[in-house]
């Protein structure tokens, strides 16, 4: 599907920089690198003994990239991040605006075409017409990581083994799931995803035993595909993949979900802190294509190179960021909490659909003043609930909007909304009061297993739960944020 570039790009030379400036505007599809990889590299650095192994992994990745058209400029190094708890890309010398920092041949990226055209299992993956791109890509990654003969093995092995600190919610223990329960919407969304992932794996496993024969079946068994491995790769694929502009074999540009080696080592930041942008464009005379990253402002030596979130990621709540990408961002201009809605009364579904309110959750945003509260969609939902309780059934949109202007209706809905939101705050307040670990008797001593990193409690405030420290820290960071935002809305809207 893509042509693999046989050469490495010498990014630091004046000739290369001059060439990059000549890329035709019409051939460039701007995208923001979002791989949202605070999971990038994922090296904890907890023990000095790991440093040599980390360096070997990094050196192997860079050499693989050099041979296959995924390279960093000589002015860039891959090392431990100051922005996140893993690896990051840093400037080793002062950079000017527009300096190239990374080039990746589109032949080195991974997308859903690769499992479908895989010489060993392509026909097998083609059977799963109902699988999403993510599910197919994760299955493909799981076959690559355990097969050293695969083209992408070095890269996939690196991102798989060095994502140790990231939070893949699909792999939470039952006790860690309990810790997430106060965030009811995220908890229920996660349970749905876990069930979907289990069903996908079970279908894959059954199909392999029934459909694969001879050498193909032997190759599948040698991969040692397990549910744990598949779940892990779902997390890796989800956290690192993003959509970029690529050319198909007919020369037409389209958007594709891809994993982009080395470019996914950029950590992310807000627009003010970011200093790198990436896009796809023509290589040389348009014969091939590259994914090109360059600075957007001068960067001092020793500074980390950071890309910004794309619009879609910025609009996500911190809960969905944790669910999708394995981390909770420190700041967001669009902070929201997903709030589960009361069920729509039977027989009134058409009235709710007039205002597109047929979802089970609604984002609760930050509000600055009490006058903003009545306009919240979740408050309007309670207006509709009040109308349904009063037996008022309106199916004309103009008449419905007129009815929603009633001050009496607004007052009743606002009171119901406040009472409802207070009930949603209770689980957050209860965790803050501490207590025994879930599933542990009050008199039972809890012993931390250092090797398995299981503890009772965490370094973040609020509650006592068993689990891995970095997982509990991420969950508590989310719950602390959601609790504060809900309390703020109650303070403002309850005036």
N, C-alpha and C positions, 0 to 999 in steps of 0.2 A: 504493500500500500504506500509506504514511503521509501525513498531511496536512501540507503545508509551512506553518509558522507565518509569517504576513506581517509580524510585528512583532518588534522587539527587546525584551528584558526589561530593565527598569531595576532591576538587582539591588541597587544600593546604597541604595535608598530604604527607610525604615521600613515603608511599606505593603507592599512586596514581601516583606521579611523576615517581616512578620506573616503574610502569606498563605502563605509557605512553611511556617510553623509549623502551619498548619491542614490540611496535606495529610493525608487519612485514612490511618490506619495500614494498613488492609487493602489500600489501593491502591498501597502502596510495596513494591517488590521490591528489597531491598538487594543491591547488588553492589559489588565493589571495582573501581575503574577500573584495568584492567591493561594497558593498551595496551603496557605494559612498554617505554615509549618513552624509554629512554636514546637511542633514535634520534630523539627528538622534535626537529624542526627541523633538527638536524644541521649547524649552521653552525660552521665551524672557527675563524673569526676570524683566520686566518693572515695576511691582508693587509688593511690599513686600507681599501684601495680597494674591498673587498667590502662594507663596512659600509653604504654608501648603498643598494646593491642589496638587502641583507638587510632594511633598514628599509622599502624599497618593497614587498618581498614580504610583510612582516609587516602593513604598513598595508593592503595589498590584501586579505589574508586576514581581518583584523578588520572591514573594511568589508563584505566578502562575508558574514561571519557576522552582522553587525548587520542586514543586509537580510533575512537568512533564518533568524533565530531561534537563532543560536549566538553567545552573547555572554559576555564577561567582566565582572565587577563593575568599577566605576570604581576600586576599591582594588587592582586586580590589573593587572600589566603582563607582557608577553611579551618576554623578553630573554635574553641569554646565560646559560646555567646555571652554577651552581657545583657542582652534583651530577653533571653529565654534560658531555660535550664538545659539546653542542648548545644548543638553546634550552630555556627553562624558564619557568614562571609564578612571579611574585614578588609579595609583598604590598608595596604602596607606602605603606601606613599600618598602624598596629596593628589587628589583627583579633581579635574575641572568638570563643569557641566557638559554633558554629552559624551564623556569618556566611556568607552565600551568596557564592561566588566564581566560579561558572560555571553557566550554564543553556543547554541545547541542546534545541531542539525535535526530537522524534523524526522530524519530516519532513526534517531536515537530515542525518540519519545515512545511511550506505550499508550495505545488506546484500544478500543473494543475490537478493532479490525484484527489485532494480533492473535487473540484466542481463536477467532473464527478462521484464521488462515494458518494456524499452527500445524506443522507437518504431521505431528503425532496425534494431537487431540482436536484438530480443527473440526472434523466431522462430528465429534462428540459434543463440543460446545454449540455447534449449530443446531442441535436437537432442542435446546432450551429457548424456544422462541419467546416465552413469557418472562425470561430473566431480564433484569435491567442491565444497562452497561456496567454499572458498579458491580453487580453480582458476577457477571462474566469476567470482568477484569480481575476481581479478587480471586476467582478460581484459577485464572491464568497465572497470576502471581504466585499462588501456592504451588503450581507445578514447576515454575521457574526456580523458586528458592531452593528446592531440593534436587536440582538437576544442574550440575556444574557445566554441562555441555551447552546449555542454553545461552544465547547471545546476551541476554540481559541479566544473567545470574549474578555477576559481581555487583551490579547496581541494586537489584532486588534484595540480595542478601544483606547489603549495607543498610538499606532503609528498613528492612525487617528486624535485623538484630540490634540496630541502634535507635530504635524507637521505644526503648525500655521505660523511660520516665513518663511517656504520654499516657493519657487516660482514654483507653478504648472501652466505652461503656458497655459494649457487647460482652465483655469478659468480666464484669463485676461479679463478685461473690454475692450470696444471698444477704449477708450482713451489710455489704456495701450498698446493695440495692435498698435495704432498709434505711440507710442513712439518707438516701435520695428522696424518700417518700414525701417529705413536706412539699417538695416541688411537684405537685400532683400531675400537672400536664406533662412535664418532662419525664417523670417516672412512667406514666402510662404510654407515652410515645416510645420510650425505650423498651417497655415490655412488648409492644407491637413489633418493634424492629427485631428483638431477640426471637420472637416467634416466627417472623418472616425468614430470618436467617436460618433457623433450625429447619424450617420446611424446605428451604432451598438446598441445604446440605443433604437432607434426607433424600430428596428427589435425585440429587446428583449421585449420591451413593448407590441408590437402587438402580439408576440408569447405568452406572458403570458396571455393576455386576451382571445386568441383563444384556446390555448392548455390546460391551467391549469383548473382544475375542483375541486369542493368541497373543502376539507380541504387544498389541495395544493394551490388553488387559494386564499383562505383566508389567508394562511401563507404568500403568496407573497404580498398581500395587507398590511398585518401587518408590513412588512419590511419597507414600505414607500419608495420604490425605486424611486428616482428622478434622473433627468439628472445631477444635481449638485453633488449629492452623488456619482453617477457613475464616473463622471469626476474626482472628488476628489480621489476616490479609484484607478483610472487609474494612477494618479500622484504618489500616495503612492506605488503602486505595481511597477511602473517603477523605482522609485528612490531607492527602497530597495531591489529589487530582483537581484539575480546574479546566475550564474551557478556553481554548485558544483557537485562533484562526489558522487553518491549514489548507493546503491544496490537495484535492483528490487526484486520481490518476488521469482525469480528464482536464486537469489544470484549473478547476473551479475551486474557489475559496468557500469553505464552510466551517462551522464551529464543531469542535470535537472535544470530548472529555479526555484529557491526556495526563500522564505522569511525565514530567520533564526533568531528566537527570541533571543534577547540579543546580539548575535554576530553582529547584525545590529546597535548596539549602538557605535561601533568603528567608529571614524572619520578617514578621510583619509589624507594622505600626500605623498610627494615624497619619493623616495627610501631612500634618506639620512636621512629623518626625521622619517620614519616609524620604529617601534620597535616590531611589532607583525606580525606573519604569521598564517594562518589557513589552515587546511586540513581535509579531511575525512579519517577515518581508522576504523579498527575492534575494537569493544568493548569486553574486556575480551578475550574469545576464539573464536571471530568471530561470535558469536551468533547474535549480534546486531551491529549497527554502530553508530558512533558519529561524530560530527563536532567539531574539537579540535583546539583551538587557544593557542599559546605559544609565549613567547618573543624571539626575534632574537638577542638581545643584552642586557647588563645590563641596568636596568631602575631605576632611582632615585625615592625615595618616593615623592609623590606629582606630578609626571610627568604624562602627558596624554598618554594613550596607543593608538597608531595609526597604521593603516594598509596602505599598499601602493595600488595605483591604479593598476589594471591588465593591461596587454599590450593593450587590446582592448580599454580601457578607455583612456589610455595615448595617443593613436593615434587619439582620437577625438578632433575636434576643440573646442574652448571655447563655441562657439555658440551651438554646438550639446550637449555639457555637460550641458548647461543651459536648452536646450530643453528636454534632457532625464532625468536629475537628479536634476534640480532645483537650481543649483548654478554655479557660474563662478569661476573656480580655480584661485588662485593667480599666479601660475607659471606653465609653461609647456614647456618641451624641444621640443615639437612638435606643437608649436603654428601655426595655420593656420586660414585663413578666407575663408569661402565658398563664391565663386563668381559665380553669375548666368551667364551662357554662352549665347552668341547670338545664335539664332536658326540655326540648320544645314540647308544649302540651299537645297531646294527640288531637288531630282535627284542625290544628291551627298552623300546620307546616307551611301552607301556601302564603299566609300572611308574613311569616318570618322570612320566606324566600324573596318577598318583594324588596327587602332591604339586604339581601344576600347574607342572612344570618342563619345559616344552616350548619355551621361548623360546631365542633364540640369545644373549641378553645377560642379565646379572644385575647390579643395582646393588651396588657394594661400599661400605658405609657406614663412617663414622668409628666406631672402637671405643675404649672407655676402659680396658678390662681384658681380660686373657687369657681369662677365663671367658666373655666374650661371643662369642669366636671360634667355638666349637662350634655356637652357635645360628645363625650366619650361613647364609642360604639357599644361598650359593655353596659353603659347606663341606658342607652336607647333599647338594648335588649331587654332590660328590666321594665321599660315602658311597655314593650310588647307583652311581656309576661303578665303585667298588671291588667292590660286590656283583655288578655285571654282569661284571667281569673274572673274578670267582670263580665265575661261572656260577650265581649265586643269582638266581632270577627269582620275585618275589613279587607277586601281583596283588590281594591282600587288604589293605586299608588298615590294619586293626588289626594284622595280623601284620607288615606293613611297619614301622609305627611302633615295634613291639616290637623288631624287628631293629635299628633305628637307634639303640637305646639301648646297643648293644654297645660297651664301652670299647675293645676291640681295633679295631673298625670305625672308631670316632671317631679313634683315634690314627693309623691308616693314612690316613684321609681328610684329616686335618689336615696330615700330612706331604706328601701329594700337592698339597694346596691351596697350601702354602708354596712348593713347587718351581714350581708353575704360576704363582703370582703373581710370583716372582722372574724368570721368563722374560718376563712382561708388562712388567716394569720396565726391561728391557734397552734397548728403543728410546728410552725417556726418558733413560737414562744416556748413550746414544751421542750424542744431540743435544747434551748438555751438554759433550761433549768437543770440540765445534767441528768444523772440517773445511771442505772445499770446498763451494761452492753446488751443489745437485743439478743435474746436467746440465752442469756446467762443469768443464773439465779443470783439473788442479792448476796448470798453468803459464799458464792463460788469464787475462788481466786482466779483471776485471769492472768495467764502467763504469756508474755510476748514471745513469739517465735522469731528470732532475729533472722534466721536463714530465709524464712518465708515472708518476712517483713509484715507479719500480722501483729497488730497492736489493738488495745482497747483505748479509744480516744485518738486525738490527733493534735497537731500543733496549732490548728485553727480553733477559734472559740466555738462553743456551742455543742453540748451533747456528748455522749460517750458511745462510740460505735467501734466494732471490730473491723479491721481492714488494713490495707496498705497505706502507709502515711501519705504518699503523694496523691493517692486517689481520694482519701478523706479530705486532704487539704483543698483539692479542686472542688469537691462537692460542697464543702463548707464555705468556700469562697463564693460559689453560686448562691447558696442558701442565705448567706449574710447579705448579699446584694439584693436578693428578692425580698427578704424580710424588710430591709430598709426602704425599698421602693414602695412596697405595699403600705407600710406604716406612714410614709410620706403622703401618699395619696389619701389615706384615711384622715391624716391631719389637715390636709388642704380641703378636701371635699366635705369633711365633717364640720367645717366651720359654720 
